[in-house]
Amino acid sequence: MRRRTAVLGSAGTLIAGTLVAGALAAPMASADSGAARHGRDAEANGVAVAADRAARAGVDWQDCPADWGLEKPIQCGWVTVPVDYAKPYGKKIKLAVDRIAATGTPAERQGALLYNPGGPGGSGLRFPRRVTTNNKIWANAAKAYDFVGFDPRGVGKSAPISCVDPTEFVKGPKPDPVPDSEADKRAQRKLAAEYAAGCAEKSGDMLPHMTTPNTARDLDVIRAALGEKKLNFVGVSYGTYLGAVYGTLFPDHVRRMVLDSVVNPSTRSIWYEANLGQDIAFESRLTDWMTWVARNDAAYHLGDTLAEVRQQWETLRAAAKKEPLGGKVGPAELIGFFQNAPYYDSMWAPVAEAWSAYAAGDPQPLIDNAAADLTDTAGNIASENGNAVYTAVECADAPWPTSWKKWDRDNSRLHERYPFMTWANAWMNLPCATWKAPSQKPVQVKTGKGLPPVLITQSERDAATPYEGAVELHKRFKGSRLITEKDAGSHGITNLVNPCLNPKVEAYLLTGEVDATDQTCAPHAAPQP
């Protein structure tokens, strides 16, 4: 799931991506009669129509635009999909895709491998760079597969949606997410309602269609455009939920599927309960990191016990609340930066170093890392767009509580024991309580006829996608295999060096074989100060 931006900004003026009209016309009667003849629902018929159209059109691969930041020999192109799959001859959008050809011999090639990094709202266009940057973990898979990335609907280059002005969205300091009074809560509720209204104003036409099932249908159309009979897919974080929904809707279209750091697919969990579960898991992983900081007090001088390090955090938080660092970094911005450590082990040392410098009298590293760079126009547009997609998809995928009393009760109770992320997370998701577009019932993820073994990988103490999600998906996808990284908690483990895990993922992608039983791996190498 998406890395949090701690607190919402106010409404702004960026115009959303425009829709493109479909180039093909066909009599609606044929689609309707086809749906009746095959007994399929309108979306299933629509995706079949769109996939057939995409298979005939293919992808016109070209050198990537210079400002996309994708070096040769990566190529870029577009795949056209309906906005509404129930109306496949209606409005359409173009999805940005890119690829790098398999590096092996023609005999070694097994097709295309598609990738989604998570979010909702993450761009997959950098996936082919695992080849151009010589990523050793993926080198053998790259011999067998074209690596294909894409921007999901609403993201980046793919008819991007927007809710607020990007500069206003990133500008700090934001209000402290932890409320001191009922007045603070009313102010945050007002911001959340304004954000929801901004999304409707700027991107209203797209909002009803910004769902995970529609993104899964897009994935099937991309598969067809690539000329692939079946899908090879790696999904990380939210990408696991996208994969789970795809596997449910198109079980006989799956060839190989690796799902890494798993969103709990239970309909009870999507999405309100999933976010409450994150709050608990983030607190646990924050404790893991602070324990490590204490153990390395010789390097960081932030205290040699967990209690002392926690107190340093409270002291920093209080100081930034009283007087924001550099006039830009208050508690909200600190949470935004510090949450990197519970997410990724690779951030343990960098966050600790910036914090240590502050404690030694130099606040600049914290300011540089936590404050928004208002001159980074492209980066701020991407941040705002990512948050807009995150919100739109989660609000559209499932019903959310509309009673403020429930939100207040649940988050007040959680905050008592898990204070690091609870209120920041609540305010980020609260626009769903006043969302202007309809929500769907979440897909009942399950095994369908033809679904092959799916490989699931998960670290035991993952904060963003708690371990229970992997167990739940494993139960639902019969024949799947679960690889657990014990005593570890980094998010997205298939791109970390682990001599136990990496060969198992590689063997699955190359042969389709899974172990006879679920496997447990020792953790990857611990961070060094």
Secondary structure, DSSP 4 states (H G I P E B T S, - for coil): -PPPPSS------PPPPPPB--S----HHHHHHHHHHHT--HHHHHHHHHHHHHHHH----EEPPGGG---TT-EEEEEEEESSTTSTTS-EEEEEEEEE--SS-TTT--EEEEEE--TTT---TTTTHHHHTT-GGGHHHHHHEEEEEEPPTTSTTSS---SS-HHHHH-SPPPPSS-SSHHHHHHHHHHHHHHHHHHHHHHTTTGGG--HHHHHHHHHHHHHHTT-SSEEEEEETHHHHHHHHHHHH-GGGEEEEEEESPPP--TTTTTHHHHHHHHHHHHHHHHHHHHHHHHTHHHH-S-SSHHHHHHHHHHHHHHHHHS-BTTTB-HHHHHHHHTHHHH-GGGHHHHHHHHHHHHTT--HHHHHHHS--TT-HHHHHHHHHHHHHHHHHHHHHS-----HHHHHHHHHHHHHH-TTTHHHHHHHHGGGGG-SS--PPPP-----TT----EEEEETT-SSS-THHHHHHHHHSTT-EEEEETT---S--TTS--TTHHHHHHHHHHH----SS-EEEPPPPPP--
